[in-house]
Amino acid sequence: MVKEVLFVCIHNAGRSQMAEGFFNHLAQGKATSESAGTKPAREISPTVIAAMSEVGIDIRNQHPKPLTLEMLEKADRVITMGCQAAEVCPASFVTTEEWQLSDPKGAPIEEVRRIRDQIKAKVESLIKELK
């Protein structure tokens, strides 16, 4: 059975989108992921799209999505992205793993790259763990 990972953050416009992009690229179909937000933004941050493009992952056609109960129910793992789940993230009523990551919103490209690289390392470790 293919594992399903759900990445959740508040706006689903940065961290969770990068995690979804890396996960689906690196897992090569052996596992899948999606991302969602508790208060989705209108669009993914253009700086995040640019930073991901630099490493060969195109997330231009993705869009922020609201977190749903169906997403939570089908996920084998739910990972929150630094949104202090217990305070503002409704994903807190299921078991989650928290990745404390800075929010790239409004950050310069250099900071977004640093966050992107942290996410990539965490996703690589997660994929190894799921095997």
Secondary structure as GFF3:
##gff-version 3
##sequence-region A 1 131
A	DSSP	beta_strand	3	9	.	.	.	ID=ss1
A	DSSP	alpha_helix	15	26	.	.	.	ID=ss2
A	DSSP	beta_strand	31	37	.	.	.	ID=ss3
A	DSSP	alpha_helix	46	54	.	.	.	ID=ss4
A	DSSP	alpha_helix	69	74	.	.	.	ID=ss5
A	DSSP	beta_strand	77	80	.	.	.	ID=ss6
A	DSSP	pi_helix	84	88	.	.	.	ID=ss7
A	DSSP	three_ten_helix	90	93	.	.	.	ID=ss8
A	DSSP	beta_strand	97	98	.	.	.	ID=ss9
A	DSSP	alpha_helix	109	130	.	.	.	ID=ss10
###
